[in-house]
Amino acid sequence: MIQVAGRQFSLEGIMDFGEVEGVIIQEMLNSPELFAYPSMNELRFEINIRKNIMESAKEMNASQVAFTIFENARCNPTYWTLTNAGGFLLRPGVRPSDAILDIYQNSTLYGFECATAIIIIYYQAILKSIGRRRFDSIFQNIYLYSWHTEPELEIDFFYSDHFLPGDVVYFNNPDFHPNAPWYRGENAVVLSDDTFYGHGFGILTAEQMIEFLNTQRFPESMRPAYLENLITRISPTTMHKLLTSHSGRSSKIVIHHNLCSISSIQYQFYLNNV
């Protein structure tokens, strides 16, 4: 259900949206969740962000970035400093927008795991949505590592059986093989055609994602991989701030855990236990 300025948004309201935007709105209307916006501008902005998340995911799929563990992470030293933990720290004097775009433009120089991939996709989608000047003003201290984000990019996660195009879901593999712990699961962007993009996996159906993860279980495992009902998305607070104005500078704790392919809620567990 969608409300705009306190009024229910009807199906007729999608007539001036594009095809992909129409699919997103239809899914929102079909959802038991209430999506409330002060104005049509805020609704349009979120729809555009979701569309750009899917486009950025597809562009990453078409690139030559590699899936790798933190110990083997790599990046372009012109824009990023590779930390001992396998994170990418923005170099002083570098435009944040240039650094994010370089991951796509010089993709052969980069390797990272799937949670980091989601955050890169988020940053590029936001860049597409607000332009380079505003992006550079807001995101001046980017550090790419797992689910870590700048304070100006808040992420919500919750449990639901209904996900939308542009959401991120988690395919869990509880009995992953100990020789391949990076297959403990896969973070994946929900696309608008019943497929998902997962870094290192490509664009697959849910059945194909699960089928592959099941090949990475330890012998005699009795628990198959499955799609969790965990939903991750950019928070409404961040959406509002990005559309209107940016917040002041602040810092945020980084948790270096060295576990590839963890879910957003697992990272939050580590944050809560610092």
Phi, psi and chi 1 to 4 in degrees:
 res  aa     phi    psi   chi1   chi2   chi3   chi4
   1 MET       -  140.0  179.8  179.9  176.5      -
   2 ILE  -123.4  134.2  -57.7  173.6      -      -
   3 GLN  -122.0  135.8  -75.1 -175.8   -6.3      -
   4 VAL  -124.7  120.9  178.3      -      -      -
   5 ALA    54.9   37.9      -      -      -      -
   6 GLY    82.5   -0.1      -      -      -      -
   7 ARG  -113.9  145.7  -63.5 -177.9  178.4 -179.4
   8 GLN   -67.1  134.3 -172.8  166.9  -16.4      -
   9 PHE   -88.5  125.5 -176.7   83.2      -      -
  10 SER   -96.7  164.7   65.6      -      -      -
  11 LEU   -59.4  -32.1 -170.9   61.4      -      -
  12 GLU   -63.9  -19.5  -69.6   73.7   20.5      -
  13 GLY   -72.3   -9.8      -      -      -      -
  14 ILE   -91.7    2.6   70.8  170.5      -      -
  15 MET   -61.2  -29.5  -61.4  -56.2  -67.0      -
  16 ASP   -96.6   11.8   59.7  -19.4      -      -
  17 PHE   -95.9  159.9  -74.6   91.9      -      -
  18 GLY   -75.2  179.7      -      -      -      -
  19 GLU   -63.7  -49.0 -179.5  179.0   -6.2      -
  20 VAL   -64.1  -43.2  173.2      -      -      -
  21 GLU   -60.4  -38.1  -67.5   90.7  -23.9      -
  22 GLY   -63.5  -37.7      -      -      -      -
  23 VAL   -64.6  -43.2  171.0      -      -      -
  24 ILE   -61.3  -47.6  -62.5  170.1      -      -
  25 ILE   -63.9  -40.3  -70.9  179.2      -      -
  26 GLN   -61.6  -40.4 -175.1   63.2   68.5      -
  27 GLU   -65.5  -36.9  -70.8  -65.2  -33.1      -
  28 MET   -66.3  -40.2  -66.2  170.3   77.4      -
  29 LEU   -66.4  -32.6  -70.5  170.3      -      -
  30 ASN   -80.0  -13.4  -67.5  -18.7      -      -
  31 SER   -76.5  145.2  172.7      -      -      -
  32 PRO   -72.0  -12.5   25.5  -33.8      -      -
  33 GLU   -76.5  146.1 -174.2  178.1   -6.0      -
  34 LEU   -93.9  124.7  172.2   62.6      -      -
  35 PHE  -109.5  109.1  -61.2   90.6      -      -
  36 ALA  -113.4  134.0      -      -      -      -
  37 TYR  -132.9  140.4  -55.9   91.9      -      -
  38 PRO   -66.1  -27.5  -18.5   30.9      -      -
  39 SER  -152.8  166.7   67.0      -      -      -
  40 MET   -64.2  -31.0  -84.2  -62.7  -61.9      -
  41 ASN   -59.3  -41.0  -80.7  -15.6      -      -
  42 GLU   -69.3  -39.0  -61.5 -135.5    9.8      -
  43 LEU   -62.6  -48.4  170.7   59.1      -      -
  44 ARG   -60.0  -38.1  -71.6 -177.7 -179.0  -82.9
  45 PHE   -65.1  -44.7 -174.2   74.2      -      -
  46 GLU   -64.8  -41.0  175.6  165.0  -21.5      -
  47 ILE   -60.6  -40.6  -61.9  -58.5      -      -
  48 ASN   -66.7  -40.8 -168.8   47.9      -      -
  49 ILE   -59.8  -46.1  -73.9  -89.1      -      -
  50 ARG   -61.8  -42.3  -72.3 -179.1  173.6  -83.8
  51 LYS   -61.6  -42.2  179.9 -178.6  177.2 -177.8
  52 ASN   -70.3  -31.4  -73.5  -25.1      -      -
  53 ILE   -61.2  -44.5  -72.9  171.7      -      -
  54 MET   -65.9  -40.7  -69.6 -173.5  -77.6      -
  55 GLU   -64.5  -41.8  -71.9 -178.5   -5.8      -
  56 SER   -66.0  -35.9  -65.2      -      -      -
  57 ALA   -64.1  -43.4      -      -      -      -
  58 LYS   -66.7  -36.5  -68.4  175.3 -178.2  177.1
  59 GLU   -66.9  -37.7  -71.0  172.1   13.8      -
  60 MET   -65.5  -39.0 -175.8  171.8  -73.0      -
  61 ASN   -61.4  -36.5 -179.1   61.4      -      -
  62 ALA   -80.0  -12.2      -      -      -      -
  63 SER   -83.0 -176.1   76.3      -      -      -
  64 GLN  -113.9   23.9  -62.6 -177.0   63.3      -
  65 VAL   -62.5  146.6  -64.6      -      -      -
  66 ALA  -102.1  150.1      -      -      -      -
  67 PHE   -88.4  128.6  176.8   91.9      -      -
  68 THR  -154.8  167.8 -168.6      -      -      -
  69 ILE   -82.0  166.5   59.0  177.3      -      -
  70 PHE   -58.6  -37.6  -71.1  112.6      -      -
  71 GLU   -61.7  -26.8  -69.8   90.3  -25.2      -
  72 ASN  -109.9   12.9  -61.6  -32.0      -      -
  73 ALA   -59.9  148.7      -      -      -      -
  74 ARG  -146.5  155.2   62.4 -178.6 -173.3  -89.8
  75 CYS  -154.4  171.6   55.9      -      -      -
  76 ASN   -79.4  114.4 -173.8  -13.1      -      -
  77 PRO   -68.0  -10.8   24.2  -33.5      -      -
  78 THR   -65.5  -32.4  -59.1      -      -      -
  79 TYR  -113.1  -25.7  -63.3   96.0      -      -
  80 TRP  -131.8  148.4  -54.2   94.9      -      -
  81 THR  -100.3  124.5  -62.6      -      -      -
  82 LEU   -81.5  117.9  179.6   63.6      -      -
  83 THR   -82.9  166.4   67.7      -      -      -
  84 ASN   -62.4  -23.3  -68.5  -25.4      -      -
  85 ALA   -85.0   -6.3      -      -      -      -
  86 GLY    91.7   17.6      -      -      -      -
  87 GLY   -95.7  165.8      -      -      -      -
  88 PHE  -113.6  115.1  -53.2  159.4      -      -
  89 LEU  -103.6  126.5 -179.4   63.6      -      -
  90 LEU   -58.8  131.2 -173.8   69.3      -      -
  91 ARG   -74.2  146.2  -76.5 -168.6  175.5  -84.7
  92 PRO   -59.1  139.5  -22.2   32.4      -      -
  93 GLY    83.1   -3.4      -      -      -      -
  94 VAL   -92.2  136.6  168.7      -      -      -
  95 ARG   -69.6  125.7  -68.8 -175.3   66.1 -179.0
  96 PRO   -55.0  -38.5  -26.3   35.5      -      -
  97 SER   -64.1  -39.4   58.0      -      -      -
  98 ASP   -62.3  -41.4  -73.3  -17.0      -      -
  99 ALA   -66.0  -43.1      -      -      -      -
 100 ILE   -66.1  -44.6  -68.7  -63.8      -      -
 101 LEU   -65.3  -30.5  -68.4  172.8      -      -
 102 ASP   -64.0  -29.2 -173.4   70.5      -      -
 103 ILE   -60.5  -34.9  -61.7  172.5      -      -
 104 TYR   -84.7  -36.0  -70.1   82.4      -      -
 105 GLN   -79.7  -33.8  -65.4  166.2   -6.2      -
 106 ASN  -120.6   53.6  -69.4  -58.9      -      -
 107 SER   -64.2  -24.8   56.2      -      -      -
 108 THR   -66.5  -15.7   56.5      -      -      -
 109 LEU   -87.2   -1.6  -59.1  178.8      -      -
 110 TYR  -120.0  143.2  -69.6   87.2      -      -
 111 GLY  -147.7  133.2      -      -      -      -
 112 PHE  -161.2  171.2   42.0   80.7      -      -
 113 GLU   -95.1 -177.5   52.2   79.9   58.4      -
 114 CYS   -78.3  -27.9   71.1      -      -      -
 115 ALA   -68.8  -42.8      -      -      -      -
 116 THR   -59.1  -38.5  -53.4      -      -      -
 117 ALA   -59.2  -41.0      -      -      -      -
 118 ILE   -62.9  -43.0  -63.3  -60.9      -      -
 119 ILE   -66.0  -38.4  -60.1  -56.7      -      -
 120 ILE   -61.6  -43.1  -67.5  169.6      -      -
 121 ILE   -60.6  -42.9  -72.0  168.3      -      -
 122 TYR   -59.5  -47.9  -80.3  164.6      -      -
 123 TYR   -62.4  -42.4  -81.7  126.8      -      -
 124 GLN   -68.1  -36.5 -155.8 -141.3   19.0      -
 125 ALA   -63.9  -40.5      -      -      -      -
 126 ILE   -65.7  -42.3  -68.6  169.7      -      -
 127 LEU   -57.9  -44.2  172.5   56.1      -      -
 128 LYS   -60.9  -32.9  -73.3  172.2  176.7  -79.0
 129 SER   -83.9  -32.8  -57.6      -      -      -
 130 ILE  -115.6   -6.8   66.7  175.5      -      -
 131 GLY    87.9  162.3      -      -      -      -
 132 ARG   -68.0  -42.0  -66.9  177.5   62.6  132.1
 133 ARG   -63.5  -46.8 -173.4  169.7   72.0  173.2
 134 ARG   -68.9  -38.4  -74.2 -156.9   63.5 -136.8
 135 PHE   -60.8  -45.9 -175.5   89.8      -      -
 136 ASP   -64.8  -30.7  -69.0  -19.1      -      -
 137 SER   -72.6  -36.0  173.4      -      -      -
 138 ILE   -86.4  -43.9  -63.3  171.7      -      -
 139 PHE  -108.4   78.8  -60.7  106.1      -      -
 140 GLN   -96.1   -9.7  -63.0 -178.7    6.1      -
 141 ASN  -132.8   47.0  -57.6  -67.2      -      -
 142 ILE   -65.2  132.5  -64.4  175.6      -      -
 143 TYR  -130.5  117.3  179.0   52.9      -      -
 144 LEU   -96.6  110.8  -59.9  172.9      -      -
 145 TYR  -158.4  114.9  178.6   86.8      -      -
 146 SER    51.1 -131.8 -172.4      -      -      -
 147 TRP   -90.7    7.3  -77.7  100.5      -      -
 148 HIS   -65.1  138.3  174.4   76.1      -      -
 149 THR  -135.6  165.3   64.0      -      -      -
 150 GLU   -67.3  155.8  -78.5 -159.1   70.9      -
 151 PRO   -57.7  -27.9  -24.4   33.8      -      -
 152 GLU   -72.8   -9.4  -69.2   79.7   10.7      -
 153 LEU  -117.2   94.4  173.4   51.8      -      -
 154 GLU   -92.3  142.1  -60.4  175.1   29.9      -
 155 ILE  -119.9  133.8  -65.7  173.5      -      -
 156 ASP  -101.6  146.2  -77.3   -9.9      -      -
 157 PHE  -141.3  142.7   52.6   88.3      -      -
 158 PHE  -162.5  169.5   56.9   95.5      -      -
 159 TYR  -101.5  131.7  -69.5  101.4      -      -
 160 SER  -160.8  152.0  173.3      -      -      -
 161 ASP   -91.2   -1.8  -67.2  -34.8      -      -
 162 HIS  -121.5  111.6 -168.6   98.0      -      -
 163 PHE  -111.8  161.0   47.7   76.3      -      -
 164 LEU  -117.4  155.9  -53.3  174.0      -      -
 165 PRO   -55.5  131.1  -25.7   35.2      -      -
 166 GLY    97.0  -12.2      -      -      -      -
 167 ASP   -75.0  166.7  -80.0  -16.7      -      -
 168 VAL  -117.7  133.3  171.2      -      -      -
 169 VAL  -119.3  173.0  -64.8      -      -      -
 170 TYR  -130.9  123.8 -170.5   68.1      -      -
 171 PHE   -94.0  114.0  -68.8   86.6      -      -
 172 ASN   -95.8  137.3 -167.5   11.9      -      -
 173 ASN  -124.1   80.9 -169.8   17.9      -      -
 174 PRO   -62.1  -27.3   22.2  -33.3      -      -
 175 ASP  -110.3   44.2  -70.0  -16.7      -      -
 176 PHE   -59.8  150.5   60.4   87.3      -      -
 177 HIS   -68.6  133.5 -161.6  -71.4      -      -
 178 PRO   -61.7  -21.4   19.0  -31.0      -      -
 179 ASN   -81.1   -8.4  -67.9  -21.5      -      -
 180 ALA  -139.8   64.3      -      -      -      -
 181 PRO   -65.5  -15.9   23.8  -34.1      -      -
 182 TRP   -69.7   -9.1   45.6   89.2      -      -
 183 TYR   -99.5   26.6  -71.2  129.3      -      -
 184 ARG   -65.5  -18.2   71.1 -176.7   72.2 -107.0
 185 GLY   174.1 -178.1      -      -      -      -
 186 GLU  -147.2  124.8  177.8   72.1   -3.2      -
 187 ASN   -82.6  133.3  -65.9  -73.0      -      -
 188 ALA  -141.4  140.3      -      -      -      -
 189 VAL   -83.4  131.0  174.7      -      -      -
 190 VAL   -77.0  122.0 -179.5      -      -      -
 191 LEU   -95.3  176.3  -56.4  178.9      -      -
 192 SER   -90.8    4.8   59.4      -      -      -
 193 ASP  -123.7   30.5   60.3   -6.6      -      -
 194 ASP    67.9   25.2  -64.4  -37.6      -      -
 195 THR  -121.9  173.3   60.8      -      -      -
 196 PHE  -137.1  144.3  -55.5   79.7      -      -
 197 TYR  -104.6  124.3  167.7   70.7      -      -
 198 GLY  -125.3  128.7      -      -      -      -
 199 HIS   -61.5  126.7  178.5   49.3      -      -
 200 GLY    91.9  -17.3      -      -      -      -
 201 PHE  -105.9  -36.1  -76.0   53.8      -      -
 202 GLY    92.8 -159.8      -      -      -      -
 203 ILE   -98.3  115.5  -64.0  175.5      -      -
 204 LEU  -138.9  164.3  -58.8  171.7      -      -
 205 THR   -77.5  167.2   64.4      -      -      -
 206 ALA   -60.2  -40.6      -      -      -      -
 207 GLU   -62.7  -39.2  -68.8   75.7   15.8      -
 208 GLN   -69.4  -39.2  -69.8  169.3  -32.6      -
 209 MET   -59.0  -48.7  -70.5  -89.0 -170.6      -
 210 ILE   -65.9  -40.4  -68.1  168.7      -      -
 211 GLU   -59.5  -43.7 -178.6  179.6    1.3      -
 212 PHE   -67.2  -46.8  176.9   77.4      -      -
 213 LEU   -59.0  -33.1  -74.8  172.8      -      -
 214 ASN   -66.3  -21.2  -80.2  -25.3      -      -
 215 THR   -79.3   -8.2   67.1      -      -      -
 216 GLN  -110.0   23.7  -55.3  -59.9  -42.6      -
 217 ARG   -91.7  158.7  -69.1  153.3   55.0 -164.6
 218 PHE   -74.0  154.6   62.9   75.3      -      -
 219 PRO   -56.0  139.6  -25.1   34.1      -      -
 220 GLU    67.9   17.2  -59.4 -179.4    5.8      -
 221 SER   -62.4  141.2  162.3      -      -      -
 222 MET  -107.4   -2.5  -60.1  -61.2  -68.1      -
 223 ARG  -113.6  110.0  -65.7 -172.9  -62.7  173.9
 224 PRO   -75.7  162.8   28.3  -35.3      -      -
 225 ALA   -67.2  157.3      -      -      -      -
 226 TYR  -157.3  161.1   62.2   96.3      -      -
 227 LEU   -85.7  114.3  173.6   58.2      -      -
 228 GLU   -69.2  161.5  -79.4 -162.9   -2.9      -
 229 ASN   -94.1   29.3   59.3   -9.3      -      -
 230 LEU   -88.0  124.2  173.8   65.2      -      -
 231 ILE  -112.4  133.7  -49.9  -63.5      -      -
 232 THR  -123.9  136.0  -55.4      -      -      -
 233 ARG  -156.2  161.9   62.7  176.3   60.1  144.4
 234 ILE   -65.1  136.3  -63.0  174.4      -      -
 235 SER   -70.6  150.8   75.2      -      -      -
 236 PRO   -58.1  -33.4  -23.9   33.8      -      -
 237 THR   -61.3  -44.8  -59.6      -      -      -
 238 THR   -65.2  -41.9  -69.5      -      -      -
 239 MET   -55.6  -46.2  -66.0  -77.2 -168.8      -
 240 HIS   -64.1  -44.8  175.9   75.6      -      -
 241 LYS   -65.4  -39.0  -70.7  179.5  178.6  177.8
 242 LEU   -66.0  -34.3  -69.2  172.7      -      -
 243 LEU   -76.9  -34.7  179.1   61.9      -      -
 244 THR  -101.3  -67.3   54.0      -      -      -
 245 SER  -153.6  163.8   61.6      -      -      -
 246 HIS   -99.8  157.0   62.2  -92.6      -      -
 247 SER   -84.9  172.0   59.7      -      -      -
 248 GLY   -74.7  170.3      -      -      -      -
 249 ARG   -70.9  140.6  -63.4  -75.4  161.8 -102.8
 250 SER  -154.6  171.2   56.1      -      -      -
 251 SER  -114.0  166.2   59.7      -      -      -
 252 LYS  -146.4  138.6 -164.9  171.3 -177.5  179.6
 253 ILE   -67.3  141.8  -65.5  172.4      -      -
 254 VAL  -108.8  132.0 -177.2      -      -      -
 255 ILE  -107.5  112.3  -58.3  -62.6      -      -
 256 HIS   -92.5  104.4  -68.1  115.8      -      -
 257 HIS  -107.3  -21.5   51.0   75.2      -      -
 258 ASN    65.9   20.9 -160.8   37.3      -      -
 259 LEU  -111.3  112.8  -63.8  177.5      -      -
 260 CYS   -72.8  150.8  -66.9      -      -      -
 261 SER    65.1   35.1  -52.6      -      -      -
 262 ILE   -86.1  160.9   66.4  168.9      -      -
 263 SER   -82.7  166.4   67.7      -      -      -
 264 SER   -62.6  -36.8   56.8      -      -      -
 265 ILE   -72.5  -29.5 -160.6  166.7      -      -
 266 GLN   -68.0  -40.4 -177.9   66.7   50.1      -
 267 TYR   -63.9  -40.0 -173.2   76.7      -      -
 268 GLN   -63.6  -35.2 -172.3   62.9   38.2      -
 269 PHE   -59.7  -43.0  172.0   81.2      -      -
 270 TYR   -63.4  -41.9  -66.4  143.5      -      -
 271 LEU   -60.9  -42.2  -79.2  175.3      -      -
 272 ASN   -70.8  -14.8  -68.6  -20.3      -      -
 273 ASN  -111.0   19.6  -74.5  -84.6      -      -
 274 VAL   -69.3      -  172.9      -      -      -
